[in-house]
Amino acid sequence: MKTAKSILTIVILLFIANTALAQGFGVRAGVNLQNLNGKDFEGDKLENDLSMGFNVGVNYEMLVGTDIYFQPGLLFSTKGAKSTETVLAQEIESKIALSYIEMPLNIVFKPLLGTGHMLLGFGPYVGYGVGGKYTIDTPSTSTEWDVEFQNEVTDSDIDKDAFFIKPFDAGANFIIGYEMANMLSIQLNAQLGLIDINPKYPVDDEATLKNTGFGLSLGYRF
């Protein structure tokens, strides 16, 4: 987590230092409502609930056509899911919290609307996991494990007190919003993960995990 925050801070400072030369530079922050969809090891559909997180980062837009912009960015984003079940009359709540450094690569259509511009965008994103926690809470106990990012789990790894997730993620972004004349903007973001982030285990199972979610964010373009 500290490494991710340090990287993001350095990137933001570098962008700010070049703002005078970068008319298209922008900053953005908001909340995420995320989930992990997929199947458990028996192939049954997961019944997780949305988990709240946040995103913060920078982007830069370049005009590529009439009212059409290419908008790459760099974000620190938190994702995950939670679930609740009752076992022997006890309510057990589990939660997965994941942190990613993400690079969205969006194409944004910005037609004039009133005194500002409407925002309609889509594009791919790639992400890399940099931290996370898995917790299980019961009425009497709370247990927490660190998330370890690796593509394959060996027999020796299973004995570790850890929860395993693949480090790389990728998918599609969708954007709708409005940019005001003062360059403040608000946008609704939807994200569909297309890569299974469940690692390979020594035994065959049918488990899959994919990040999905949506969020609301505020931005400012210099």
SULHUMO-V686007 format. One record per residue. N is the residue number from 1. RES is the residue in one small letter. SS is DSSP state (~ for helix, > for strand, _ for the rest). NEAR is the number of other C-alpha atoms within 8 Angstrom. D_FIRST is the distance of its C-alpha to the first C-alpha in Angstrom with 2 decimals. Layout:
n=N res=RES ss=SS near=NEAR d_first=D_FIRST
n=N res=RES ss=SS near=NEAR d_first=D_FIRST
//
This chain:
n=1 res=m ss=_ near=8 d_first=0.00
n=2 res=k ss=~ near=5 d_first=3.84
n=3 res=t ss=~ near=7 d_first=5.44
n=4 res=a ss=~ near=10 d_first=5.16
n=5 res=k ss=~ near=9 d_first=6.30
n=6 res=s ss=~ near=8 d_first=8.66
n=7 res=i ss=~ near=8 d_first=10.03
n=8 res=l ss=~ near=11 d_first=10.74
n=9 res=t ss=~ near=8 d_first=12.34
n=10 res=i ss=~ near=8 d_first=14.45
n=11 res=v ss=~ near=8 d_first=15.59
n=12 res=i ss=~ near=10 d_first=16.63
n=13 res=l ss=~ near=8 d_first=18.50
n=14 res=l ss=~ near=8 d_first=20.25
n=15 res=f ss=~ near=10 d_first=21.39
n=16 res=i ss=~ near=7 d_first=22.62
n=17 res=a ss=~ near=7 d_first=24.49
n=18 res=n ss=_ near=8 d_first=26.36
n=19 res=t ss=~ near=10 d_first=27.06
n=20 res=a ss=~ near=6 d_first=30.72
n=21 res=l ss=~ near=5 d_first=31.10
n=22 res=a ss=_ near=8 d_first=28.99
n=23 res=q ss=_ near=7 d_first=30.84
n=24 res=g ss=_ near=9 d_first=28.76
n=25 res=f ss=> near=13 d_first=25.37
n=26 res=g ss=> near=11 d_first=23.60
n=27 res=v ss=> near=11 d_first=20.57
n=28 res=r ss=> near=12 d_first=19.56
n=29 res=a ss=> near=11 d_first=17.58
n=30 res=g ss=> near=11 d_first=18.35
n=31 res=v ss=> near=11 d_first=17.93
n=32 res=n ss=> near=15 d_first=17.62
n=33 res=l ss=> near=12 d_first=19.80
n=34 res=q ss=> near=15 d_first=18.69
n=35 res=n ss=> near=15 d_first=20.25
n=36 res=l ss=> near=11 d_first=20.39
n=37 res=n ss=> near=13 d_first=24.00
n=38 res=g ss=> near=10 d_first=25.94
n=39 res=k ss=> near=13 d_first=27.91
n=40 res=d ss=_ near=11 d_first=27.63
n=41 res=f ss=_ near=9 d_first=28.95
n=42 res=e ss=_ near=8 d_first=32.49
n=43 res=g ss=_ near=9 d_first=32.26
n=44 res=d ss=_ near=7 d_first=32.31
n=45 res=k ss=> near=8 d_first=30.51
n=46 res=l ss=_ near=8 d_first=27.30
n=47 res=e ss=_ near=6 d_first=27.80
n=48 res=n ss=_ near=10 d_first=24.33
n=49 res=d ss=> near=8 d_first=23.84
n=50 res=l ss=_ near=10 d_first=21.77
n=51 res=s ss=> near=12 d_first=18.41
n=52 res=m ss=> near=9 d_first=17.35
n=53 res=g ss=> near=11 d_first=14.15
n=54 res=f ss=> near=11 d_first=13.78
n=55 res=n ss=> near=12 d_first=13.63
n=56 res=v ss=> near=11 d_first=13.90
n=57 res=g ss=> near=13 d_first=15.12
n=58 res=v ss=> near=13 d_first=18.29
n=59 res=n ss=> near=12 d_first=21.28
n=60 res=y ss=> near=11 d_first=24.66
n=61 res=e ss=> near=10 d_first=27.91
n=62 res=m ss=> near=8 d_first=30.99
n=63 res=l ss=> near=9 d_first=34.41
n=64 res=v ss=> near=7 d_first=35.74
n=65 res=g ss=> near=6 d_first=38.65
n=66 res=t ss=_ near=5 d_first=40.38
n=67 res=d ss=_ near=8 d_first=37.71
n=68 res=i ss=> near=11 d_first=35.30
n=69 res=y ss=> near=13 d_first=32.04
n=70 res=f ss=> near=12 d_first=29.46
n=71 res=q ss=> near=13 d_first=26.02
n=72 res=p ss=> near=11 d_first=23.06
n=73 res=g ss=> near=11 d_first=19.65
n=74 res=l ss=> near=11 d_first=15.96
n=75 res=l ss=> near=14 d_first=13.57
n=76 res=f ss=> near=14 d_first=10.05
n=77 res=s ss=> near=12 d_first=11.12
n=78 res=t ss=> near=12 d_first=10.55
n=79 res=k ss=> near=17 d_first=13.30
n=80 res=g ss=> near=14 d_first=15.01
n=81 res=a ss=> near=14 d_first=18.24
n=82 res=k ss=> near=13 d_first=20.11
n=83 res=s ss=> near=10 d_first=23.58
n=84 res=t ss=> near=8 d_first=26.26
n=85 res=e ss=> near=7 d_first=29.22
n=86 res=t ss=> near=8 d_first=32.04
n=87 res=v ss=> near=7 d_first=32.98
n=88 res=l ss=_ near=4 d_first=36.02
n=89 res=a ss=_ near=5 d_first=36.09
n=90 res=q ss=> near=8 d_first=32.52
n=91 res=e ss=> near=10 d_first=29.83
n=92 res=i ss=> near=12 d_first=26.64
n=93 res=e ss=> near=11 d_first=23.51
n=94 res=s ss=> near=11 d_first=20.68
n=95 res=k ss=> near=11 d_first=17.43
n=96 res=i ss=> near=11 d_first=14.87
n=97 res=a ss=> near=11 d_first=11.61
n=98 res=l ss=> near=13 d_first=9.95
n=99 res=s ss=> near=13 d_first=7.50
n=100 res=y ss=> near=14 d_first=9.32
n=101 res=i ss=> near=13 d_first=10.37
n=102 res=e ss=> near=12 d_first=14.04
n=103 res=m ss=> near=11 d_first=17.34
n=104 res=p ss=> near=14 d_first=20.18
n=105 res=l ss=> near=11 d_first=23.67
n=106 res=n ss=> near=12 d_first=25.98
n=107 res=i ss=> near=11 d_first=29.69
n=108 res=v ss=> near=12 d_first=30.56
n=109 res=f ss=> near=11 d_first=34.13
n=110 res=k ss=_ near=11 d_first=34.83
n=111 res=p ss=_ near=8 d_first=38.46
n=112 res=l ss=> near=8 d_first=39.95
n=113 res=l ss=> near=7 d_first=40.19
n=114 res=g ss=_ near=5 d_first=41.79
n=115 res=t ss=_ near=7 d_first=40.48
n=116 res=g ss=> near=10 d_first=37.11
n=117 res=h ss=> near=13 d_first=35.81
n=118 res=m ss=> near=13 d_first=34.87
n=119 res=l ss=> near=14 d_first=31.71
n=120 res=l ss=> near=11 d_first=31.98
n=121 res=g ss=> near=12 d_first=29.55
n=122 res=f ss=> near=11 d_first=28.30
n=123 res=g ss=> near=11 d_first=26.66
n=124 res=p ss=> near=11 d_first=24.28
n=125 res=y ss=> near=12 d_first=20.52
n=126 res=v ss=> near=11 d_first=18.41
n=127 res=g ss=> near=11 d_first=14.76
n=128 res=y ss=> near=10 d_first=12.40
n=129 res=g ss=> near=13 d_first=9.90
n=130 res=v ss=> near=13 d_first=6.46
n=131 res=g ss=> near=11 d_first=5.47
n=132 res=g ss=> near=12 d_first=7.98
n=133 res=k ss=> near=12 d_first=10.64
n=134 res=y ss=> near=13 d_first=14.41
n=135 res=t ss=> near=11 d_first=16.66
n=136 res=i ss=> near=11 d_first=20.46
n=137 res=d ss=> near=11 d_first=22.36
n=138 res=t ss=_ near=10 d_first=26.11
n=139 res=p ss=_ near=7 d_first=28.46
n=140 res=s ss=_ near=5 d_first=28.35
n=141 res=t ss=_ near=6 d_first=25.09
n=142 res=s ss=> near=8 d_first=21.34
n=143 res=t ss=> near=7 d_first=19.54
n=144 res=e ss=> near=8 d_first=15.87
n=145 res=w ss=> near=10 d_first=14.55
n=146 res=d ss=> near=11 d_first=11.30
n=147 res=v ss=> near=13 d_first=11.34
n=148 res=e ss=> near=10 d_first=12.42
n=149 res=f ss=> near=10 d_first=13.06
n=150 res=q ss=_ near=10 d_first=16.64
n=151 res=n ss=_ near=10 d_first=19.84
n=152 res=e ss=> near=8 d_first=22.15
n=153 res=v ss=_ near=12 d_first=22.23
n=154 res=t ss=_ near=8 d_first=24.93
n=155 res=d ss=_ near=7 d_first=27.11
n=156 res=s ss=_ near=6 d_first=25.38
n=157 res=d ss=~ near=7 d_first=21.91
n=158 res=i ss=~ near=7 d_first=23.41
n=159 res=d ss=~ near=6 d_first=23.86
n=160 res=k ss=_ near=6 d_first=20.18
n=161 res=d ss=_ near=6 d_first=18.52
n=162 res=a ss=> near=8 d_first=16.04
n=163 res=f ss=> near=10 d_first=16.01
n=164 res=f ss=> near=11 d_first=16.34
n=165 res=i ss=> near=12 d_first=15.68
n=166 res=k ss=_ near=13 d_first=16.66
n=167 res=p ss=_ near=11 d_first=14.07
n=168 res=f ss=> near=9 d_first=16.31
n=169 res=d ss=> near=14 d_first=17.36
n=170 res=a ss=> near=11 d_first=20.14
n=171 res=g ss=> near=12 d_first=22.56
n=172 res=a ss=> near=12 d_first=24.48
n=173 res=n ss=> near=15 d_first=23.97
n=174 res=f ss=> near=11 d_first=26.73
n=175 res=i ss=> near=12 d_first=27.13
n=176 res=i ss=> near=11 d_first=29.83
n=177 res=g ss=> near=11 d_first=30.03
n=178 res=y ss=> near=11 d_first=31.93
n=179 res=e ss=> near=12 d_first=31.63
n=180 res=m ss=_ near=10 d_first=33.86
n=181 res=a ss=_ near=8 d_first=36.12
n=182 res=n ss=_ near=4 d_first=33.93
n=183 res=m ss=_ near=9 d_first=31.09
n=184 res=l ss=> near=11 d_first=29.02
n=185 res=s ss=> near=11 d_first=28.16
n=186 res=i ss=> near=11 d_first=27.16
n=187 res=q ss=> near=12 d_first=26.37
n=188 res=l ss=> near=11 d_first=25.90
n=189 res=n ss=> near=12 d_first=23.64
n=190 res=a ss=> near=11 d_first=24.14
n=191 res=q ss=> near=12 d_first=22.24
n=192 res=l ss=> near=10 d_first=23.69
n=193 res=g ss=> near=11 d_first=21.82
n=194 res=l ss=_ near=10 d_first=24.36
n=195 res=i ss=_ near=8 d_first=22.70
n=196 res=d ss=_ near=8 d_first=22.70
n=197 res=i ss=_ near=12 d_first=19.22
n=198 res=n ss=_ near=12 d_first=20.81
n=199 res=p ss=_ near=11 d_first=21.12
n=200 res=k ss=> near=7 d_first=24.57
n=201 res=y ss=_ near=9 d_first=25.77
n=202 res=p ss=_ near=7 d_first=28.80
n=203 res=v ss=_ near=4 d_first=30.88
n=204 res=d ss=_ near=5 d_first=31.76
n=205 res=d ss=_ near=8 d_first=30.51
n=206 res=e ss=_ near=9 d_first=30.36
n=207 res=a ss=_ near=11 d_first=26.81
n=208 res=t ss=> near=12 d_first=25.02
n=209 res=l ss=> near=11 d_first=21.90
n=210 res=k ss=> near=13 d_first=21.37
n=211 res=n ss=> near=14 d_first=19.09
n=212 res=t ss=> near=12 d_first=21.35
n=213 res=g ss=> near=11 d_first=21.32
n=214 res=f ss=> near=11 d_first=22.27
n=215 res=g ss=> near=11 d_first=21.31
n=216 res=l ss=> near=11 d_first=22.78
n=217 res=s ss=> near=12 d_first=21.65
n=218 res=l ss=> near=11 d_first=23.21
n=219 res=g ss=> near=11 d_first=23.53
n=220 res=y ss=> near=10 d_first=25.51
n=221 res=r ss=> near=9 d_first=27.16
n=222 res=f ss=_ near=8 d_first=28.45
//
